[in-house]
């Protein structure tokens, strides 16, 4: 047993300190997840749909599909 | 005690059992009646157990307990430690020490995953019949061509990866 005294450990406000840490952590983790999802998934998806439909011609698409022979009621010309 | 010894033969790591610890600090054998009495326990959430660790004090320890009734400044450091060890089995530091048990656990997990893998490989080779003809390369390529003709998933999915002008996959 060493003759030097150990420093007195933190005795009070232990829960308060833990709560503060976890409250901040939880806030930033959840905001971070939301931001990552928005910039990683949601926005690219919206852009992909906007790009697709910007110059989309459904009739041209239909004629291409008909030529390939996938329709039963609209055979190729 | 015996179970712990047997396991230590298979793997040289500590496996914790509570049964062997109970008989430790005291005479040796734990009688059936003792299970209904308050017991000593080394737990993080029980800082002051119901009984002291050492139940039957030797003559020397009894003398020390008498000395404890007088002024504590008269006690030497070793006597204070001895009084602590009478009352408690392990200090918090000793109680919370890590062990090598995780290596045994991880090893056992991988071992049994390997055993499962061997079983699965044996099954595939000796037991299962052929897979359906719809998994052949010709069928899969015809299937994919039909999916592209139908413009399946044209925004983000498979048809968006195909270049319809050049008739090849997009780079």
Interface residues (C-beta under 8 A of the other chain):
Chain A: X1 X3 X45 X48 X49 X52 X61 X64 X65 X68 X69 X70
Chain B: X77 X78 X81 X146 X149 X150 X151 X154 X155 X156 X160 X164
